[in-house]
Amino acid sequence: MTDPEYQALIDLANAARQCAYAPYSNYRVGAALQTKSGRIFTGVNVESAAYPTTMCAERVAVYKAVSEGEREFEVIAVVTDNGGSPCGGCRQVLAEFGLETVVLIADGAGRLVSESTVGKLLPLAFTPQYLPGKPDEYCAD
């Protein structure tokens, strides 16, 4: 992908961030995930008064993509006010679908703060290769 394409993905994540539901932390997060087929799925963090049930923006984007039959990801942009990095849970979910996925981390002004891969963010990741058998096949169209 080109720098302008990366910036467009960051801008989508930043725009999505405005819809985050974060009444407790006031820490709005937006994500935009581009699949290898070119489709883009956005996500926002959704908090709950029962804190353990809160969901991160990155996982919302991944779950939306998976629910639409996508399993191969190219890049995810994550935007917070201060350029915060994905949490461990999000790193683990992203690792499920490929350690080579590019991760763009940007601040609320849309500036790229960091570029990495899932593999670099989660070294020695626990992935499906460690489990017997192989994951169930994808949904049938």
Order of alpha helices (4+ residues) and beta strands (2+ residues): alpha-beta-beta-alpha-beta-alpha-beta-beta-alpha
